[in-house]
Amino acid sequence: MITNSVNPVLRVAPAAPAEAAAHFRAALAFHADVSDVAAALAADGDPGFVVIDTRSTESWDQGHVPGAVHLPTALIPEQAEQLLDKSVPVVTYCWGPGCNGATRAALALAELGYRVKEMLGGFEYWAREGFAYETWQGPARRDADPLTAPVDGECGC
């Protein structure tokens, strides 16, 4: 049996329930997951937000979320007001979970007065979960990776 003094999970005790609830509520105010973004974009009508691809032109051409606006992070200060409406929330994405480009873009947009969330997983998980995307050659889609997306399309979370 592992004692709490050597148990790496419980070495630092879990937060009190009220603190944990506040933390996780706040996390949801800052993040959206790929599946939720895809579902909102696929539903009839206006999803109520705009998706921003913050990567380079070469990356954008390789593949991007359909309907996304291409606005590389470095260009946000000079182009955001021409491309975005401050009354519409923004969801940023970059390559994937190993990249903080979407976080840097979200910060830049928030500092300019935009309401913003970051799409967890980025373009990598968009493609891995089997959602359609656009390339410079036209529409594309990969089979969903069973390690990242449920076979029946519904993870139950």
Secondary structure, 3 states (H helix, E strand, C coil): CCCCCCCCCCCCCCCCHHHHHHHHHHHHHHEEEHHHHHHHHHCCCCCCCEEEECCCHHHHHHCECCCCEECCHHHHHHHHHHHCCCCCCEEEECCCCCCCHHHHHHHHHHHCCCCEEEEECHHHHHHHCCCCEEECCEEECCCCCCCCCCCCCCCCC
